[in-house]
């Protein structure tokens, strides 16, 4: 896939994140103690990490990804029916971190295997 297409997909996904997290009065079912929205945050930002990984160096990966996580949650302060939650930020950052570890780990393993 061409770099320009990857950049467009990344921008599109960031817009999707802001649309979904900024939608007024969006109610998500809960599962006992942790709401299903935490899983949605994890998945949204895991996908963001996938789209960012091959485009950005590590410091930009985390700077941009973390900024999107924080801005998406802070925008909810201004949206009627939505609430700011620190746990949403934690699950968003966790999704971003896990995606990085999965893809970085694969790269490290491939490098080790190719050297043997």
C-alpha positions in Angstrom: 0.0 0.0 0.0 1.3 3.4 -0.9 2.4 5.9 1.8 -0.2 8.4 0.7 -3.0 5.9 1.0 -1.8 5.0 4.5 -1.8 8.6 5.5 -5.3 9.1 4.2 -6.5 6.0 6.2 -4.9 7.3 9.3 -6.5 10.7 8.9 -9.9 9.0 8.2 -9.6 6.9 11.3 -8.7 9.9 13.5 -11.9 11.6 12.2 -13.9 8.5 12.9 -12.6 8.5 16.5 -13.5 12.1 17.0 -17.0 11.6 15.5 -17.7 8.5 17.7 -16.3 10.0 20.9 -18.1 13.3 20.2 -21.5 11.9 19.4 -24.0 13.3 22.0 -25.7 10.9 24.3 -24.1 7.8 22.9 -25.0 5.0 25.4 -23.0 1.8 25.4 -24.1 -1.3 27.4 -22.1 -2.2 30.4 -20.7 -5.6 31.5 -20.9 -5.9 35.3 -18.0 -3.7 36.5 -16.4 -2.3 33.4 -18.4 -0.8 30.7 -18.2 -2.1 27.2 -17.1 1.4 26.1 -13.7 0.6 27.7 -13.4 -2.3 25.2 -14.4 0.1 22.4 -11.8 2.6 23.5 -9.2 -0.1 23.5 -10.1 -1.4 20.0 -10.4 2.1 18.5 -6.9 3.1 19.7 -5.5 -0.3 18.9 -6.6 0.2 15.3 -5.1 3.7 15.4 -1.8 2.2 16.5 -1.9 -0.3 13.6 -2.4 2.6 11.2 0.3 4.7 12.8 3.0 2.0 13.3 4.4 1.7 9.7 4.1 5.5 9.1 5.7 7.0 12.2 8.9 6.7 14.2 8.4 5.6 17.8 8.4 9.1 19.4 5.8 10.4 16.9 3.7 7.2 17.2 3.3 7.8 20.9 3.0 11.6 20.7 0.3 11.6 18.0 -1.5 8.6 19.4 -1.5 9.9 23.0 -2.7 13.3 21.8 -5.6 11.8 19.9 -6.5 9.7 23.0 -6.5 12.8 25.3 -8.2 15.1 22.8 -10.9 12.6 22.1 -11.7 12.3 25.8 -11.4 16.0 26.6 -13.8 16.9 23.8 -16.5 14.9 25.7 -16.5 17.6 28.4 -18.1 19.9 25.8 -20.6 17.4 24.5 -24.0 17.2 26.2 -24.7 13.7 27.5 -21.0 12.7 27.4 -18.6 12.5 30.4 -14.9 12.7 30.8 -13.5 9.5 32.2 -9.9 8.8 33.2 -10.5 5.0 32.7 -11.3 5.7 29.0 -8.0 7.5 28.6 -6.3 4.5 30.3 -7.9 2.0 28.0 -7.2 4.2 24.9 -3.5 4.4 25.9 -3.4 0.7 26.6 -4.8 -0.1 23.1 -2.2 2.1 21.6 0.6 0.6 23.7 -0.5 -3.0 23.0 -0.6 -2.4 19.2 2.9 -1.0 19.4 4.2 -4.0 21.4 2.6 -6.5 19.0 4.0 -5.0 15.9 7.4 -4.0 17.4 7.7 -7.5 18.9 7.0 -9.1 15.5 9.7 -6.9 14.0 12.2 -7.9 16.7 11.4 -11.6 16.3 11.8 -11.4 12.5 15.2 -9.7 12.9 16.4 -12.3 15.3 15.2 -15.1 13.1 16.8 -13.6 10.0 20.2 -13.3 11.7 20.3 -17.0 12.6 
